[in-house]
Amino acid sequence: MSSSPVEPETVVKNRHLGFLIWQSIPSTAIFLLFKLLVLSPRCSILTFLFTLSTFHVSQLAFSSALSFASSPPQPKRPVPPLRLAFSLLSSWSPDFRRRAVVSFTLMLFVAVAAASGFLSVASVCWLEGFDGVELFWRVGFRGFVCGLLYAFFYVYKQRWVLEFPIIQRPPFFSFKMGLPSAIKKALKLSGAAYLFSALPVVFLADQLKSEVAIGKFISEQITFYIGTFAVFLCWELDHHLHQVLHTKRFMFAPPKGSAAAETNPSEPLLAALEESTPSSLLQYLAYLDLCMVCENNVDTWRRAAFFEETSETYRRVINVSLKPLKQLATKLGEGMEAGSVDKDISNQLLSPTDMRVDSKYSEELNNFQLCSWCARTAASLTVHSHKEDRFGVAQLSGSNIDVISTLLSCLLAVEAFMGKKTNLQAPHHLMGPAGIKWAQLNTGRRDTGMVKKRGGLLHSKAFAMADVLRTSIYCIVSAFHDEMISSAKAGVLEKDWLVSGKPLFGTRELLLQKLRLFLDFQAC
């Protein structure tokens, strides 16, 4: 963790610069290990310095392209190459333009990785007996193919998307934990790349005409395999180091004990949350810091500053925490209404498992990481307000009502998207005094069964999001259970804990019924 008065705008720049500096250490160690101890222990000083220089240039280019192409956990889908080629002469919408930028960025990464493979493999495998032609055809060209294959694999697996770890560990420990997996993957990739890169060389006329001794040929193949393994290992460690350094928590707070920490310690964090570009790395780092402050008891002085007397800070924190959740519930609701209309127009010709319907919501569900942090933040801060809110700002500002209503609406929207019915069966407490069962509550929306296909990526994200939302609501209900039970007995549960207007998804009656299930610990 780092605590520094650095401006939020420079946080990401410092991460990129630090990654480019630190990646040279494992790359140099691997080059020295393989070059001096395994491949060419008797090379001249000039050859060693030249190959070391070209190797560092190639690794720096690869690391720069990797850092430039990286994206937070909510990436924009790139445009397919054919569609991008046919759309060059047409007008682009803002969304298509952003996706086109992602496509061009990934294409640049592929080109740089191929060039880096050419230089890296040639530098590691350079032997004293090779002349320039042999180096180009037998080593450089195959290194180019290896770099191209690695880049395609990297893009296909979406490894350019940053993945924040569930548990934040010290950077050195996190890097050390990734060494075994990096070695295993480098072994697999070097074996596959060796086979694929050997195929183009076989069809080269110059290669077929050359007469190479069996012993020298076998020596070259062993040298090339070891060299590609060294290069892939460097790239895998660069990828892992990039993930570790860029997903490390940054504390958006002035140093403890300074004047700023005494007067307004929350302003750097709120500025980063409110002014950062949506779906940017800076925004993700700010939400991660906010979540850890609200959930953990390490920085209690920072959380205590949220409950200041004017309630302005608390309202701003709750608003930025609920904003992504409100967007998720609203977009899912609008999408499902549009899906119902489309199915009515087409006389229900579309199957409930039609993947074209699922793709409409992929962008919202790709924001699962951010939404989960926001749900945990809002719930944790609400729970802590039960004991730490000396001025009662959480209740007086109406934030508790907003939190409960938003979490319930978002949960109902996600469950409806998963195919779960939104018109719940009437529980026992909705029975009238004469044993009359009240009418079932309905959201006014048709149950479109958006994701009936189980096991898909969208269903997995929706299931995880629903689990986070249920856990967050249960945390609040457990902390305020006595108060909610008293309100329920007095008949004012809806007034005390739900918004007075129309909720983001469903109706107030449906939210009330869902909240009662949580009070009875029957929501699942």
N, C-alpha and C positions, 0 to 999 in steps of 0.2 A: 504494500500500500504506500501511497505517496501523498503527502500533504504539503501544499506549496501555494504561494500567492500568485502562481502563474495564471495569466488570463485564460479563460475557457477556449478562446480561439486558437491558442497555441498548443493546446493539449494534444490534438491529433497530429500536428506537425512534429512535435517532439517525439511522439510514438513512432512515426515513420522514420525520423532521423536516427533514433536510438536503435531501431531494428536494423537499419542499414549498417550501423557501426558494429553491433553485436554479432551479426551473421558472419562477419569476416573471421571471427575467432574459431568456430568449429570448422569452417571451410579450410582455413590455413592448417589446422591440426590434421584434418583428413588428407589434405594434399601432401603434407610432409610424411605422414605415415605410409601412404601408398607409393609415393614417388621415390622416396629415399630408402625405404626399408623393403619394399616388395618389388616394384617394377624396375627402377633404374638406379640402383645404389651407387653406380660409378659414373654418373653423368657429370659433365663439366659444369663449372660455375656459371658460365655464360648461358648454357642451355637451361640450367636450373632457374636462373633469374628471369630468363625470357618466358619460360613456361609458367612460372609462378605469377608473373605480371599478367599474361593473357588469361590465366585461370581466374585471377581476382577480378579482372574486367568482366569476364563472362558471368561470374557469380553475382557481381554488383548489378549487372544488367538484368539478370533473372530476378533478383530480390526487388529491384525497383519496379519491374513489371508486375510482380506478385503483389507488392504493396499498393500499386496503382489500381490493380484490378479487383482488390478485395472489396467486400461489401458487408454491411451489417446483416443480421439474421432475417431481414425482410428485403430480399433482393428483387429488383425489377426483372421480369422475364425477358431474356434477349429475343430479338426478332430473328426468325429463321433466315438463313443466308439467301435463299431463293426469293422469299418475300421482300427482303431488304433490297435485293438487286432490282426487282420489278417496281419498287416504290421510290426509286431515286428521283424519278421525274414528276412524281405526284406531290401534293401538299401534305405535310405531316402534322398530325395533331400533337399537342404537348406530351401526352402519354406515349405516343409512338416515338416521338423524338427522344424521350428519356430511355426508352427501350433500345432505340438505335444506338445511343451512346454506349449502353452496356454491351451491345454486340460489337461495336468497333473496339471497345476496350479489351474484350476477350480475344478478338482477332489479333490485336496488337500483342497481347500476352502470348498467343500461340506463335507468332512470328519471332518474338524475342526469345522464347524458350527454345525454338529450333536453332536460332543462331548461337545461343548460349551452349546448347548441346554440341554444336560443331566445335566451338573454341574449347570448351571444358574437356571433352573426351580427347581431342587432339593434344591438349596440353598435358593431361595425365598420361596418355599412352605414347608420348613422344619418346622414341628410342634413338640412340646415336646412329644406328645403322639405317634409319629411314631417310629417304630424300623427300623433297617437296611433293612430288607426284604421288608417291606411295602414301604419304601422310594424308593427302587430300582424298584419294579414292578409297583407301582401305580403312582409314580411321575417321577423318573429318566428315566424309559423306555419311557414314554409318552413325556418327554422333549426331548429325543433323536429323536423321530419321528417328533416332532415340528421343531427341528433344521434342520432335513433332508428335510422336506417340504419347509421350508423357503429358504434353500440353492438352492433347485431346482427351486423355483420361482425366486430367485435372478438371477440365471444364465440364465433361460429361457427369462426373460425380459431384459437381458443384462444391468442390473443396475451396473455392475462392470465397465462399460465404463464411463469415466469422461465426464461431460457435462458442458462446459463453459457458464456462464450466458451471456445474451445479454448486460446487464448493470452491471458494477462492482460496488458493494455496500460495505460498511464496513462489516467485517466478523460477528460482533455481530448482525447487522441488518439482514444480510442474514440468519443467523442461527435462529433468532427469527421468520422470515417470514416462515420458514419451520416447525415450531412447530405444527400448526393446521393440516397440511397434514400428519405429522408423527403420530399424535394421531389417526386420522381417519384410516390410513392404519394399524396401530397396532390393532385397534378394529376389523377390518375386518379379518386380518390374525389370530388373536387369536381365533375368532369364528370358522373359517375354520379349523385351526389346532386342536382345541378341538374336533371337530367331527371326523376328520381323525385319530387322535391319540387314540380316544376311541375304534376304530374298532379292532386294534390288541390286546388290553387288554381283549376284550370280549372273544377272542378265546384262551386265556392263561388258561391252566388247573388249575394252582394254584389259579388264580383269580376267576374262576368259583366255586372252592371248598370252598373258604373262605366265611364265613358268616359275613356280615357287616350290622350293624343296619342302618335303613333307614335314621335316623337323621345324623349319622356319614358319611354315603355315600354322602348325599346332601352337607354336610359341606366340604367334600373332593373335590367334583366337583367344588364348588364355589371357594375354595382355589386354585385349579389347574387353573381355568380360569383366576383368578386375577393374579396369578403368571406368566402365559404365556403372559398375556397382558403386564405386567411389563417388561418381557424379550424382547418381540417384540418391545416395545417402546424404550428400550435401543438400540436395533439393528437398528431401524429406525433412531434414533438420531445420532448413530454412522455413518450410511451411509450419512446422510445429512451433518454432521460435516466434514466428509471426503471430500465430494464434495466441501464444502465451503472453506476449508483450502487449498486444492490442486489446485483449480482453481483461487485462489486469485492472483492478479497481483503482480509480483515482478519486481522492477526497476533494470535493469542491467546497473547501472551507478554509478560512484564514488560519494561520498557526495558533494553536491553543495558547492563551495568555496574552495575545496581542490586543491592541485597541479594537481592531475590527471584530475579533472574536467576542469581545465584551459588549459591543454595541449592536452589530448586525451580522451574526455569523451565518445566516441563511441566504444572504443576498447572492453570493457567487453561485450557489446551487440553483436557486430560483432563476437567475439570469440564464444559466446554461439550459434549464428545462424549458423556459418560455421563449428564448430567442434563438435556439439552435434550429438547424434545418431538420424538418421531419425525416425520420428514418435514417438519420446520419449517425456516424460512430459517436460523435460528441453527445447526441441525445441519449443513445444507449448507455454510455458511461455515466451520464447524469442520473438516469433512472435507476441504474444499478446502485449507485451511491445512495440515492434516496431510499431504496428498498432496504439496504443493509443498515442504514441509520434507524429506520423505523422498526425493523425486526430484531436487531441485536441490541445488547446493553453495553456495548463498548463505548459508543459516542453518545452517552446519555445527555451530555451538555448541549449537543447539537439538536437532539430531539426535544429537549426542554425549551429551546428557543422557538419551536413551532407554536407553543402554547402561550405566546405573549398576550398581554391584556387586551390589545385592540382587536385580536382575532384576524387581522389582515393576513399575517403569514400563514396561519392555519388554513384559511380559505384558499389561498393561492396554492398551497401544497395539495389540498384535496382536489382542487380543480384540475391541476396538471396530472394528478393520478387517475382521475376518472375520465379524462378526455379520451384516451384510446379505447377505454371500455364502452363509452357512449357511442363512439364511432363504430365499434364492432357490432353492438346491438342494433344501431340504426341501419347500417349497411345490410346486415343479415335480414332484418325485417323487410326492408325495401326490396331486397333481392328475392325473398320468398313470395312477396306479394306479386312481383313481376313474373315470377315463375308460375304462380297460380293463374294469372291472366293469360300467359302464353299457352298453358295447357288447356284452358277453356277455349281459346281461339282455335287451337289445333284439334279440338275434340278429343283431347287426351291421347293423341297418337304417340306422344313421347313417352318412353319408359321411365319409371321413377329412378332407374339406375343409369340414365343417360349421362355420360360424363361431360356433355356440353353444359349441363346445368351446374355441375360441380365446379367447373372452371371459373364461373362467375364469382366464386367466393374464395378462390385460392389466395388472392392477394391479401384479403383481410385475415385469413387464418394463418398466413405466413408470418403475421405479426404476433404470433403466439408468445414469443419470449418477452416482448415488451408488455403485452396485456397481462401476462402472468405476474410480472413484477408490479404492475399497477394494482392488480387485485390484492396481492399480498401487502403492498404498501398501505393501501386504504384500510384494509382490515386490521393490520397491525397498529396503525396510528389510532384507529378508532378504539381498539382494545386498550391501548396504553392510556388513552384519554380518560378511561374509567377511573384510574388512580393518579395520573400525573397532571391532569387538567385542573389546575387550582382555580382558574377563573371561569370555568364552564364554557369556554369558547366553542367547544365542539358541539354542544347541545344548543347553545343560544344562537349560533350562526346557522343552524339547520344542516350542518354537514353530515351529522349522523343519519338523518333522513335521506339525504342525497346518496350517501354511500350504500345504505341498505337497498334503496330502490334501484340504483344502478346495477349493483351486483345481482339482484334478483332478476331484473330485466335481461341482463346479459346472459345469465344462466338459462332462462327460458328460451331466449333466441338461439343459443347454441344447442340446447336439447331439441328444439324444433328442427334445426338444421340437420341434426343427426337422425331425424326420423321419429323422434319421440312425440307422442300426442301432447298437444298443448291444452286440450280440454280435460283437465284432471277429474277423476271420480270424486264425488262429494264425500268428504270424510264424515266421521260421526258427529263432530261438533257443528256441522251444518244442518243437523236435524232440527226440525221445528219443535215447539212445545207439545204438539199433539202427535208427534212421531211422523210428521210430514217431512219428506225429503225435498230440500230445495233443488231447484233446477241446476244442472251442471253448468259450471262456468266455462266461458269460451272466450278466446282472444279476438274473435271476429275474423280470423284468418283460416283459410282452409289448410288442412294438414297435407302438405304437398309431398312429404316423404323425400326430402331433398337428397339425403345420403343413405339410401337403403343398402348400398354395396358396402359390406363390412371389410375391414382389413386394408382399405386404401389409405393413402397418405393424409388426405383431407379428414377422413374419419378419425384417424389417430390423433391429429392435432385438435380436432373438436372434442374428442374424448378427454384428452389431457387438459384442455381449457376448462371443460365442465368440472373436472376433478378439482382443479385449482379454485374455481369459483365456489364450489360446495364447501371446500375446506375453509375458505376465507369467511363465508357466511356463518359456518358453524363456530369459528373462533369468536365472532362478534356475538352470536347468540349465547354462547357459553359465558362470555364476560357480562352480558346484560340480561341474563336469563331471568333473574328476579324482577327486574324492572319491566321486562316484556310480559311476563306472566301477570304482573299487577295490572298492566295496561289492558291485557286481554280479558281479565276478569271484570274490569271496569268498562269494557266495550269500546275503548279508545285506542286499541292497538294500531288500527289503520291510520288514525289521526296523528299518533305520536311517532310512528316509524316509517310511514310511506308518504310519498309526495302527494299533494292535493290535486294536481293536474293529471293529464294523461301520461302514463309512463312511456319509456322508450320502446318497450315491446309488451304486448298484452294489455290487460286492463288492471285497474286497481284491485278488483275482486280476485283476479287470478294471482296477483302478487301477494295479497293477503292470505290466500289459501296456501300458497307456497311457503310463506313465512311461518304459518301455523304448523306445517309439516316439519320445518326446521326446529320449531319450539318443542315439538313432540319427538324430535330426533328420529324422524321417519323419512326424511328426504334422502333419496339415493339416485 
